[in-house]
Amino acid sequence: MQATSTKARLSFWQIWNMSVGFFGIQFGFALQNTNTSRIFATLGADIDKLAFLWLAAPITGLLVQPVIGYLSDNTWHPKWGRRRPFFFIGSLLASIAMFMMPNSSALWMAVIALWLMDASINVSMEPFRAFVGDKLEASQQTTGFAMQTFFIGCGGVIASLLPTIFTDYLGVSNQSIGGAIPDTVKFSFYVGGTVYFFAVLWTVLTSTEDAPSDMQAFEAERAANKGLVNAMKEILGGFFKMPKTMVQLAVVQFFTWVALFSMWVYTTPSIAEGVFHATDAQSAAYQEAGNYVGIMFAMYGGVSAIAAFILPWLAKFTSRKLVHLICLVIGGISLISIFFISSKQMLLLSMVGVGIAWASVLTMPYAILAGSLPANKMGYYMGLFNFFVVIPQIIAGVVLGQILKLYFANQSGKVLVLGGACMVLAGLLTLIVRDDAEPVAS
């Protein structure tokens, strides 16, 4: 259990400033999630290989986040603080990678660019989760994570819509000329890289961090933790010291992120085939489908931005567990419905349900977890918790392609049904989670 907090309550605008960076981070993730399958397919990837090619994303999270969390826990600079050096370095590297990704001229180049981009995004993202635990007392943590979710939703909406904006309003070509990535996708990534850097820089420059309360003890612990061997022992040893709440949430996270990975990988080919009747990834219809998936993902991002402020209010009158359960069941049913819908307008209704689930996924597990973690290891445990985000995606990346090929006759929409069922199961498993620190106010 975390000790009783003596942290000062922060104002709305202080919480706002410390969360703005997530607007840029989600620009990166939204462009990645919306366009990666489109880019891979355009460069010649087979549909049953898409999930495997996506493995770059979860594997980099598996490797990077716990290490960055551990390092940020053991970092202190009088000017830059503990988490903000990682915000800045990660944003700079991610912005560079986002300029590289759409300029890939071969599939292998795009895969390498995805590795670089996702690793860099993870460097800046992981400490943001710990930042809330560092700065906010328990009664404000749900609000802090909800504010992050609001910016994630807003960033996701704009980034997902960029290819359509460039096509419909700025007259940029959405065609794949000679098998190359369309200009709409290229320009979207250029804008995204720029926004990413400056949004994170805003948080770096407008937020402060408190020095460790006992600097002498902090320096002694940091000195003891020096060295790669000690770092790896501490990181791996944490698996055997996880709070019970974290273990219970890990089970919920597993099925949740199998569902989300399925959606990100297979929505584009599913919509292209089922709604736009296109299987040739270099055709105009397939590229149009790619733009429309951006609109769909913008819908769920926009809904999540609104829901982010409603869910904490609902949790006050019920519980965070119950809210998360209901949201995941709604999201799972909505994801399943995509397979049975051929109307573009009705697909947007499905994404409303997915957006409700997404808001809860980004808020409730972290709010529940933060109350069960020791303050001096907040970054480390938040990074370790990410294992239960990326491991299910790695497993899904290995097996979904084979399931698609052997059992679903390459009908990618059926993978969305499987993903939706996993999300419903995740919602039901929320019942096993114990929430140790329900806040009394938000």
Helices and strands as residue ranges (DSSP letters): H 12-19, H 21-42, G 47-49, H 50-53, H 56-73, H 84-100, G 101-103, H 107-135, H 138-168, G 177-179, H 183-206, H 215-224, H 228-237, G 238-240, H 244-274, H 284-317, H 320-337, G 338-340, H 344-370, G 375-377, H 378-385, H 387-406, H 413-429, G 430-432
